[in-house]
Amino acid sequence: MTTSPIMNTSAATGAAPSPASPDQAKLKKAAQSFEAVFVRQLIGSMRSASDGDGLFDSEASKQFQDMADAKTADAMAQKGALHIADMLVKQYGARLAGSAAATIAPAAQPAADTKAAAQ
């Protein structure tokens, strides 16, 4: 008997789920950017904790290491490797939805008050 791995259909097709609003899309992009910066700092801290100078350590190789680390951090953030962006979207997405509902509710309330006053 053979088994096949369970796959997410959106991951299998390469299509990402569409965000509910432009604000959600901005929030997701900002959260991914934050995760990338965090991972860059994490990788930089790990590199600085190394034992000593290597055979090929120079300013040029350090610069290329920094560029490679930044690219790695961006890729990890885009894949959601640490799920930091997901947690931020979950936390602030609820606040975003709450503030949107609070903005709509006061605008609807004065119309109800004018109907009551007209009767």
C-alpha positions as CSV (number, residue, x, y, z in Angstrom):
1,M,0.0,0.0,0.0
2,T,1.4,3.4,-0.9
3,T,0.5,6.7,0.7
4,S,0.8,10.1,-0.7
5,P,1.7,13.2,1.3
6,I,-1.0,15.5,2.3
7,M,-0.6,18.8,0.6
8,N,-2.2,22.2,0.9
9,T,-4.0,23.0,-2.4
10,S,-2.9,26.6,-2.3
11,A,0.7,25.5,-1.7
12,A,0.6,22.9,-4.4
13,T,-0.6,25.4,-7.1
14,G,1.8,28.1,-5.9
15,A,-1.1,30.5,-5.3
16,A,-1.3,32.3,-2.0
17,P,-4.6,32.9,-0.4
18,S,-5.9,36.4,-1.2
19,P,-6.1,38.8,1.7
20,A,-9.5,40.2,2.7
21,S,-8.6,43.8,2.1
22,P,-5.8,46.2,1.0
23,D,-5.1,46.9,4.7
24,Q,-4.7,43.2,5.4
25,A,-2.2,43.0,2.5
26,K,-0.2,45.9,3.9
27,L,-0.3,44.3,7.3
28,K,1.0,41.0,5.9
29,K,3.8,42.7,4.0
30,A,4.8,44.7,7.0
31,A,4.8,41.6,9.2
32,Q,7.0,39.7,6.7
33,S,9.4,42.6,6.6
34,F,9.6,42.6,10.4
35,E,10.2,38.9,10.4
36,A,13.0,39.3,7.8
37,V,14.7,42.0,9.9
38,F,14.4,39.8,13.0
39,V,15.9,36.8,11.3
40,R,18.8,39.0,9.9
41,Q,19.6,40.1,13.5
42,L,19.4,36.5,14.6
43,I,21.8,35.3,11.9
44,G,24.1,38.3,12.6
45,S,24.2,37.4,16.3
46,M,25.0,33.8,15.5
47,R,27.8,34.8,13.1
48,S,29.3,37.2,15.7
49,A,29.4,34.3,18.3
50,S,31.8,32.3,16.1
51,D,35.1,31.2,17.7
52,G,37.5,33.3,15.7
53,D,38.8,34.3,12.3
54,G,38.7,31.8,9.5
55,L,41.2,31.3,6.8
56,F,39.3,33.4,4.3
57,D,38.0,36.1,6.5
58,S,38.3,39.5,5.0
59,E,36.2,42.6,4.7
60,A,35.0,41.5,1.2
61,S,34.0,38.0,2.4
62,K,32.2,39.6,5.4
63,Q,30.3,41.8,3.1
64,F,29.2,38.9,0.9
65,Q,28.3,36.9,4.0
66,D,26.1,39.8,5.1
67,M,24.4,39.9,1.7
68,A,23.9,36.2,1.7
69,D,22.5,36.4,5.3
70,A,20.0,39.1,4.2
71,K,18.9,37.0,1.2
72,T,18.5,34.0,3.5
73,A,16.5,36.0,6.0
74,D,14.2,37.4,3.3
75,A,13.6,33.9,1.9
76,M,12.9,32.5,5.4
77,A,10.5,35.3,6.1
78,Q,8.7,34.9,2.8
79,K,8.3,31.1,3.5
80,G,7.1,31.8,7.0
81,A,9.8,29.6,8.5
82,L,9.4,31.0,12.0
83,H,5.8,32.0,11.7
84,I,6.5,35.3,13.3
85,A,4.6,37.2,10.5
86,D,1.6,34.9,10.9
87,M,1.4,35.7,14.6
88,L,1.7,39.4,14.0
89,V,-1.0,39.2,11.3
90,K,-3.2,37.3,13.6
91,Q,-2.7,39.7,16.5
92,Y,-2.9,43.0,14.6
93,G,-5.4,41.7,12.1
94,A,-8.0,41.4,14.8
95,R,-7.3,45.0,15.9
96,L,-7.5,46.1,12.3
97,A,-10.9,44.4,11.9
98,G,-12.0,45.9,15.2
99,S,-11.0,49.4,14.2
100,A,-12.8,49.0,10.9
101,A,-16.0,47.9,12.6
102,A,-15.7,50.8,15.1
103,T,-15.3,53.3,12.2
104,I,-18.4,52.0,10.4
105,A,-20.6,51.8,13.5
106,P,-20.5,55.5,14.5
107,A,-21.2,56.5,10.9
108,A,-24.3,54.3,10.9
109,Q,-25.6,55.5,14.3
110,P,-26.4,59.2,13.5
111,A,-28.6,58.0,10.6
112,A,-30.6,56.0,13.1
113,D,-30.9,59.0,15.5
114,T,-32.3,61.2,12.7
115,K,-34.9,58.6,11.9
116,A,-36.0,58.5,15.5
117,A,-36.1,62.3,15.6
118,A,-38.2,62.5,12.5
119,Q,-40.9,60.3,14.0
